[in-house]
Amino acid sequence: MVRGEQVREPGPVEAVVPVLVHLMLLGPRCKLIDDGDALALAIYVVVRTFEPWPAAASRWRDDRRPLPHQRRLWSCTEPRKHNRPAPGPEPFQQLQVHVDGLSGVGHLERGADPDEVVLHVNHDQRGAVLAQLEHDQQANIPGIETSAFAFAGDLVDEGMATVLDNIAGRGGLGGVTMAAAYHHGRDIFPHNPTRKVQFLEGGAVFFRPDPDRYKGVGLEPVVSKLTQRSDVLADLCREGDARRLRVRAWTVYLHNYTLGEAHPECACRNAFGDRHLTDLCPSNPRVRAYVTALTSDIASRGVASVVAESLHFHGLEHGFHHERYFIELGAFGRYLLGLCFCDHCLAAAERRGVQAKTLREEARRELERRFASAPPPDEAELAEPDVAAFAGGELGGYLQARADTVASLAGEAADAAANEGATFAFIDLSGAVKGYATGRPTGDAAPTIAWQFGIDVGAVAAACGQVEAIGYAADPERLSLDLAAYGSSMGSSNRLSVILRPMAPDCDSAANLAAKLAIARDAGAVEVGFYHYGFMRLESLDLIRSALELR
C-alpha cells in the first residue's frame, strides 16, 4: 500500500502516465477532487511494481485490466519456448523515481482511507490528464491487447501525432501495427490529406535496415523512398513509447515481386518450370536466410512483436496486375498449377521418401489434359484427402513436406525475433481467402483450407507460439466457428490473435463488432488488430470505441 508518497518537482507532462502504470486501478473506485484551482484524482489502489519494459511479460487474467506497460500478454501461465521471464518485483525506491517530477502535479498523498491515494493535478493540466485516464481505461479489452493496422504512408501523410491521436484517443486502441515490409498494391485512402488513390511501393521495407545483417545472404531489402527521408518505424517506436502505445511490425515476407524479379532463382517454380515471380519459395535456403535476417533486423528496432504475413506457400491466384484466366482448369487444376516444384521443394519431399520427380510428371500430364479440354465440374472447395491421393498418394507426402517447410521457417523466424526481445505472430491467410471479398465466408471453418498454403496450424503454433487468424466475417457466429477451429488445432499452450474489419463488408454497427470482440475474448485471443486505419473512414474509429464500451 502507498503511505503518503510526495511528488513536488516539475517535469515532462507525459510523466503523469507512469503514476497510472504503477497504480493498479481497482474498478470504478476513484473520484475526482476539483477545488477550482487544482484537480485531484482519489484512487483506491494496490501498488504493483514491475521491471521496466522490455523485461515485463506477464498477463493479467480477464478480471484485471492489463497495465499500460505490459506489452506482452499470454493466453495462460504455463511456460513455453517463446515466453519472456515473468516480471519480478521492482525495488520500492524505484517507484519513487517513476512518480517523481510530474508536470502539473501538486502532490501525491495518502487520503483519509488507508487504501486511498490522492493525486493532485494543476488546473491547467486537467484536460490532458483526464484524456489520458479515459484512454487508459478503454485501450484494451480485459486480457486482450488492441491495435490498428496502418501503413508508413498513413503516418507520414497525416502526421504521426494526428494518426496516434486518432487511433488511441478517438478509437480507444492500445497500439499500432505498422507495415514494416509490404507488397505492391493500389488502394483508396479516404482521409489521407495528400493522396486519395495511391500505388504502394511494392516489395519495400519502411525502416532503415542494418546492411551487416544481410552479408552473405544474397538477398537484401529494398528500402522505400519514404524511409529514405525518415525512418518511420523508428519514429513510431519512439512516439509509441512516449504515449504508452504498443507497436507491432507487420511484415510481408515472401509475396515480393520486387525481389522475385531481381532474383528469379529464389522464386517459386511450377510443374512446367515457369517462375512465379510474385512469390519467393520458403524452401530456398537463401530465402530462409533472408527471412531470419529481416526478422532480427525488424525485431531489434524495439517493436513489441513481429507480425508475419506471407510466410508460407501461395496459390496460383494472388491478385497480380491484370491476372487473367480465360479457360476453366477446375479447382484441382488451379491448385496443381500453383504448386512449387523447384529443386529445393523436390529435395525436401525426397528426404521424406516422396517420389517428387514422378509426382511433377503426373502433375504436368494432368494439367496438359485440362489445358486441352475442359475438366468435368468439381467441388469449389478442395478436400485434402482427395488431393493427397493424387499420383498414388505421392501428393500427400509432398503436402506434408511443404507443411514441414513452413513450420520450421516460422520457428526460425520466431527464434530470430525472440533473440532481439520481440514476440512473433504468424498470420494465416485462410480467413481472407474465404471472406475478403464479401465478408460472408461459406463452407467449413477457415483453418480447414490452410493446408493448401503449406500451413499446418498446430505445427506452426507450436513452432512460433502465436497464430493470428483473419476474421473477415459479417456474422459473429461464423467468427465463433472459425476461432473455435483454430483453438482446437492449436491447443491451449499457444496464443491466438485475430484481425477484424470494423467496416463493410464485415461490420455495420458497434453491437456487431462488440459481439465479435466478446467471441474473441471467449476464444482466448490475446490480441485483436483492426484492419485498416488508412482504408477505413474515420467514423469507423468511433464505431470501434463504441464497441469497446459495449464489451
N, C-alpha and C positions, 0 to 999 in steps of 0.2 A: 504494500500500500504506500501511497505517496504521503509524506508527512511534511507539509509546509515548505516545499521547494520554492525558491525565489528566483525570478528572472528579471533583471534590471537593465542590462546593457542593450543598446540598439544594434541592429544587424540587418541582413537582407530580408526583404518581405517574404521571399519564398521559404525562409526558415520557420515560419509559423507551422508549416505542414509537419515537420518531424515530431512536434508535440503529439499530433494525432497518430503518427506512426507508432509511437511508443505508449500511447494510452489507448487501451482497447475499449472502445465504446460498448457499453452493455445495453443493447436495445435502445429504446427511446428515453432512457432515464437521464436526460440532460436538460438544462434550462439556460436561457439567455438572461443576463442581467444588464440592463441599459439604464444608466442614470443620467443620460443626456450628454455627458462629457466622455463617457467611455462605455464600451460594450464588454461584457464578460460572459463567458460560457462556463456554466457549472456542470461538471461531468462526474457521474459515478463511474469509477474506473477500477480495473485491476491492472497493475503495471506489469507488462511482459516485455522483456528486453531480448533482442536478438543480435546475432552477428550482422554487421552491415553487409548489404549485397556486394558480391555475389555468393557469399557463403550460405546465406539463409535459403532453405529449400524445403520447408515443411508445408503441410497443408492442414488447414482447419476443417473440421467436419462441417456439415451443412448448417448446424445450429450456431456456428460462429463465423462471422464475416472474415475473409482474409484481410490482413493488414496491407496497406498500400505497397510496402516494400517487399512483400512476399511474392517474388517474381515467378516462383515455380510451384505449381500445385499438383499433388499426386492424387490418384484415384483411391489409393489405400496406403496403409502404413508399412506394408511388407517391404523389406529391402529388395532391390533388384539392380541389374547391371548398370543402368544409366542414372540411378538416383544420386543426388548430391548428399553430402553428410547432413544429418539432422542438425538443426540450429542449437547452439549451446548458449548458456546464459551470458549476457554481457555484464561486465563489471558495473556496479551501481554508479560509480563516479562517471562512467561513460554516458549515462542518461543525462547527467547534468550538462555535459558537453553538448549533447544534442539539443537540449532545450534552452541553452544559454544564448543570448544575443539575438533576440527576436524583435524585428522591427514592428512597431505598432503594438507591442505587448507591454502593458504596465507591470504586471507580475503574475506569477502562478502560485497559488497558495491553497492551503487546506481550507475547506469550507466548514460549515457548522457540523455536518455529519462527518464522522471519521473516515468514511469512504468517498467523500466528496472533494473534488479539486476544482478551484475556480481559476479560469484563465481570463485575465483582464486584457482587453484589446482596445487600443486607442480608437476613438470615434471615427477618424478619417480612414481607418483600415477595415471598418466593419464589413463593407461590401465584399472586399477581396476574401476575407476570412469566411464569411458566410457562403460565398460561392464555392470555395474550396471544400468546406464541410459538406455542402449539398452534393458536389461531385463525388467526394469520398464515400458518401453513403449510397450512391447509386451506380458507381463504376462497375460493380461486379454483382452477378447473381451469387447468392451464398454458395461458396465452394467452387465457383467457376470463374475463370478469367474471361474477359471480353475484349475484343479489338475490332477495328475496321481495316479491311484491306485497302491499300492505296498504292498509287504509283509515285515515283520520284517527281514526275512532272506535275502531279497534283500539288505537292508540297512547294515546288519552285514557283509555279504559275500563280497559285493563290496566296502564297506566303506561308511559311512554316507556322507562324503564330496563329493565322486565321484557320488553317486546317486543324491544328491541335485544339484550338478553342471550340471549333465545331464538333470534333469527334468526342472530346472529353466533356465540354460544357453543354453543348446542345444535345448531343447523342447520349451523354452519360456513360461513355465507354471507358475502359481502363487501359487501352493500349492501341498501338498501330502495328499492322502487319504490312510492311513496305516491300515492294518488289525490288530485291537486290539484283536479280538477274531475270530477264524476261524475253519472250519471243515476239515475233512480228505480230502486228495487228492494226486494225483501223477501227477507231471507236468514237462514239459521241460522248462529249463531256458537257453536261447541261449547265453547270455553274462555273466552268472554267472561264476566267476573265480574258484569257489570251487567245484560245482556240477552242472552237466547238467541235470540229472534226479533226482528229489527229491520227497520223500514221506513226506508230510506235517504232522506236529504234530496235529492230529485231536482233535477238541473239546477243544483246549487250548487257553489261553489268553497270550498276548505278552506285558504285563506290570506287575508290581508288585502290586497285589491287596491289599486293606486295609481289613484285616480279620474282623475288627469290623463292617463293613458294612453288613456282611453276618450272623451275630449272629442271631439265631432263624429262619433263612430262611430254612435251611435243605438242601440247595444246595450251593456248593462253587465252584468257578472257578478253573480249573486245570491249573497250571502255566507251560508254556513251558520251556523246558530245556534251550532254547536260552535265555530266560529272566532271568533265574536264574544266568546267567553270567552278564547280562547287562539289565537294564530297557530300552528297545528300544524305547518305546513310550515317556518316559521322555526325552531321548536323542534327539529324533526327535523334540519334542516341544521346547526344548532349542535351538537346531540348527536352526529350522524353524523360531523362533522368532528373532534370530540374523540376519537371512537373509531376514526377512520380508516375509516369506512364510507361507501361511495359512495351518494349519494341521487339517485334519478331521480324526476321528476314525471310521473306517469301522468295524462293529460289527455284527458277525453272532450269532444269539441268539438261536433259537430253533432247528435247524438242528445240533444236537450234539450227536453223537453216544456214545462218552465217558461218558457223563452224563446220557444218556438214559440207557446204560448198567449198570452203577453203581446205578441208581435209576429207575428201570423199572416201579415203581408205578407212575412215573411222565411222562411216555411216552404215546403216542397215542395208542389207542386200537381199533381194527376193530370190525365189527359186530359179529365175532366169538370169541372175547375176546383175540385174538393174539396181543401181544405188538409190535408196530413198534418202535424198539429201536433207530432208527436214528432220531426220532423227538419227542421233548418234547411237551406236549399239552398246548396250550395257555389258556385253561380253568382252568387248575390246579392251585389252589391258591399258592402252593409252587413255581411253575414255574413263576407265575406272580410276586411274591415277589423277586425271583432271578433276573428277568428282570429289575425291578426298582433298585435293589441294584447294579447290574452290570452297568447299565446306569449311575447312580450317581457317581459310582467309576471312571468310564472312563471319564465322563464329568469334574470331579474335577481335572483332570491332566493338564488342560489348553488348551485343544483342542477347536477349533472353533465350531465344530459340531460333533455330533454322528450320523453316517450313518447306519441305521438299515437294515440288511439283515435277512431274515428268521424270521420275527416277525409275523408269520401267520401260518395257517394250510398248510400241504403239501399233494400232491397226492401220489398215490401208487408208481409211478416210480420217483425215485430221484437219481439214479446213485450210489447205494451202490455197494460194491465189488461183481463182478460177479453176478449182479442182472439178473435173468433169468425168462422168460415167455414162456413156450412151448405149451400153449394152448391159443386159442383166446377167450377172455372174452368180446370183444367189448368195445368201449369207455365208455359206461354207466356202464358195469360190472367193469371195472378197476376203475372208479370213485367211485362206491359203496364200493369196497373193500378198497379203500384208506380213506374212511370217518372214523373219530374218534367217537366211541360210548362209551367212558369212562364214569364213573359215573358223572364226573363234566360236561361233554358235555350234557349228558342226563338231568341233573338237570337244566342247563342253558336253554335248549329247553323247558323243562316242565314249567319253570317260564313264558314262553311266550305262554303257553297253548298248546304246541305241545304234541301229544301222542308219546313221544320219544321211549318208550319201544316197542310199537306196530310197529313203523317205523323200529326199529332194527330187529324185527322178519320178517318183509316184506323184508328187505334188505337181510337177510340170505336166505330166500326162493328163491328170485330172483337169488342170487349168486349160490345156490345149483343147480338150473336149468342150469345155464351157466357152472358150473363145470361138469355137467353130459353130456351135448351135446352142440355143437357149436351154438351160438345165430345167428339169422338172421343178415345179414350185416346192419350196421348203419352208420350214418354220422361220419366222422373223428373228427369233432368238435362239441362238445355238445352244445345244445341250452338250455339256462337257463329255459325258460318257460316249456319245455318238461321235464326237470329233476325235476323241482319244483312240477310238477303234480303227481309224483310217490307217491304211497300209499295214494291216495285220497287227495293229496296236503299237506300231513304231511311233506314231504321232503322240501317243500318250506319254511315252518316255521322253520325247522331245519337249513336251509341255512341262514336264517335271524339271527337266534341266533348265528351262527358261525361268521357272519359279525359283530354283536354287540360285540362279544368277542374280535375280533381282533382290532376293532376301539377303544374300551375302553382301551385295553392294550397299544396301540400306544399312546393314550393320557396320560396314567400314565407314560410311559417311557419319553415322551416329557416333562412332568412336572418335572420329576427327573433330566433331562438334564438342563432344564431352571433354576432350583434351584441351579445348580452349575455353571451357567454362559455360557452354551453352547446351541446352537440350535439343532434341531433334524430333520433328514430326513428319510423317510420311503421308502425303495426300493420295488417297485412292480416288481416281477419276471416275469410278463406276457410276456414282450418283449423277455426275454431269452427263455421261453418255445417255443415261436413261431420262433425265429430266431437264437438261439445259434448255432445249428449245421451247417446251410447253409448260414446264413445271408440273406436269401430270404423268409421271412415270407409271408404267404398267408392268405386269409380269412379276416374276419373283423379286425378292429383295435385292438391292443394289450389289452387295458383295458377291452374289452368286455369279456375276459376269466378270469378276476381277481376274479370273484365270486367263481370260483372253489376252491380257496385257502382261502376263507373267507374274501376276500378283497373287501370292498365297497370303491372305490377310493374317492368318495366325502366325505364319513363319516370319512375315515382315514385322509384325508387332513384337514377337519375341526377339528379333534381331535389333530393333531400334527403339522399342519402348513405347511408341505412340503412333497411332494411325488417325489421320484426320479425314473424316467422311464428308462427302459433299451432299448436303441435304436439300437439293433443289426439288422441292415438292410443295405444292399448294396445300395438300391435305395433311393435317398433323398426324392422322393415323398412318399415312404412308411413311412419314418420317419415323414414327414409332416402329413400324415394321423393319425399316432399314437399320435403325440403330440397334434394335434387338438382335438382328442377324450379325452385325458387327460384334456386339458383345459376346455372342455365342462363339464366334470364330476366334476372337482374341483371347478370351479368358480374363479372369478378374485381376491378374497381376500386371496387366499392361494398361496404358492410358488411351482413352478415346476422346477425340475432339471433333467438332462439326462446323461446317461452313453453311451459313444461311443467307438467303437473299431477302432483304426487307422491302421488297418492291415486286412489281409484276415481272414474270407471271406467277410468282410464288406466294405473294403476300398482299392483302388488300386492307388489313386492319391491324390495330395493336393487339386485339384479342387473339387473332390468328397467330401472330408472332409470339405472344405470351404463352400460348398453348405449346408451341414448339420449344420454347425455352424450358418450360416445365418438363417436356418429354426428354430434352437433352439432359437436364438435371437428374431425372429419374433413371436415365440410362447410364449414369455415372460419368458423363462427359466432364472433362476438366477445363475445357476451353470452348468458347463459341466465337467464331470470326464472322463478321458481316461483310458481304461482298456486294458492292464495291463502292468506296467513298466517291470516286470520280465519276462513276456511271449513274449513281442514284441522284434524284432530286434532293435538295437539302431537307425538304419536308419529310423524307424518309428517316432522317435523324430524329425528328420529333416522334415518329412512329416507334422507333427503337426505344427512345426514352420512355414513352408511354407504356410500351410492353414491359420494360424493366420495372416500372412502377406497379404493374398489374401482377407481377410474378408472385 
